[in-house]
Amino acid sequence: MKQTLARLAVTEPRLNAFSAMDPDLAMDQARSVERQLASDGPSGPLAGLPVSVKDVLPVAGLPLRFGSRTTADERMHEDAVLVQRLRGAGACIVGKTTTSEYGAKAVGDCPLTGITRNPWNLERTPGGSSAGAGASVAAGVTAVAIGTDGAGSVRIPAALNSLFGIKPQFGRIPFYPLAAADNLVHPGIISRTVRDAAFILENLAGFDRHDPNSLRQPVPALVSACDQPLKGMRVAWSPTLGYARPDPEVLALCERAIASFGALGVKATTVRKVMADPVDIWALEFYGALAKALRKPLREMPEMLDPSLLPMLEWAVSRSAADYQRSLGRRKHLRERMRSFFRDFDLLLTPTLPVAAFEVGQDQPPGWANTNPMAWVSYTYPFNLTGQPAASIPCGFTGEGLPVGLQLVARDHDEPTLFRAAAAFEAAQPWSDILPAGFR
C-alpha cells in the first residue's frame, strides 16, 4: 500500500485519475490485513491487494459524487455489495476513480473533477466513463480497478489504455445500491492481465438478495478456463456489425489480430451484418432512466449539470410512454437476434472502438458530431442491451503510439469461453509489460 500511494502521488498531478482519496484510511486497511497475516488469522484470497473503485459506487469513509456538482461532499457510511466482497476477500480500497458525470459520456472529463488524461498521451482522452480506472491501471497505480459499464464504460478505457476490461454477464456481479439505468449497467473489471480479471471476478460474482437481477447460478470456474485450448471454437469476425464506421488504421490492427487467432487454430468467419444500429433503443432507456434520477437537478439547477447531457435528458423527457414501450419491444427483438446468432458461433470479435484516443476536452471524435454523446462507441452499447459477456483486449498501437482494442463477445452466461480466447491471445501476444513511456 505504501508503494501504491507513492505511485499515485507521482502520477496523479499528470493524470487526475482519482476523485477521492484518504491515505490514512487506505493504510489502516493494509495494517489490518498485515496483522491478520502475522497472526495466521483469516485473510482472504485478495489479502492486501490495493484496488480502486469508480465514483458511482459507495465506499464507506469516502464521498459518493457520481462526478457531479449536484451531489453532496459527505462520506458514506456503508459499502456497495461488491465493495463489501472486496473487503471480505482482503482487498484494500485505495480511493475513488473519476467518471464522467453519472457515467453518461465515453470520455474522461466532468464538471466536478475536470479532465482525466491518458498516460499514453496526456493530450488524449483515456475514454470513459470509467476514466480514472483505466488511466490509473495503465500508469501502474493498481493492478486492477473496479468500474461500471452501461454502454462500454469498462471496455472503452480498456481499449484506449492497452488493458483488459470485462463486462461480465448482466447480474453476475451484484449491483447494490442499484444504478439509475439498472437494466443496462454492469459492474466490471479493468486489469493488466486476463487472469487477474478472472480471479477478481470469481471473488465478486454470486447471488445477493439486495439485487433482484443478480444470478443464482453457480459462479463459473474462470481462472481454470484461461488454460483451456481453443480447439473447436467457432468464431465470427464482424468489422462493422453492419453499421459502424471504423478508422482504417484501427480496422487494420484488428484484422491483424484476427489473423493471429488463426495461428492459434481458430478460423474466424466474417459476418458483415450482425444487427441494425440499436443506439436509439439504448439512448431512450439510458437517458430516460437518468432523467428520472436527475429530475430535481434538472428542475432546480440545470446549470450545475454537464451542458452536453442536457439535450439528451430533455429529449428523453419528451418521449411518450408508447415510445418507451416500442423501444422495449425492439430490445427484446435484439436479444432474440443475438441468441439466434450464437447458435452458430461461440464468440463474436469486433473492434472495441472505431477510433483511437482523441484530444481531451471533446465529447466525441472529430467527424462524429451527434447530439447523443455516446453514439460514437458503435460496437459496445449493443451488448449492454443484450446483457451478454463482453471484453476488450489490447491488439496493437497506431502509428502515433495509441492503443487499439479488440472486443470479444460471448453467448449468454458464457464467460469461460471469453476468458479462454482472451488468455490464449494474451499468451501469444503479451501486453502487460508494455507501459506508457512517461510512466515506466
Disulfide bonds with the S-S distance in Angstrom:
none
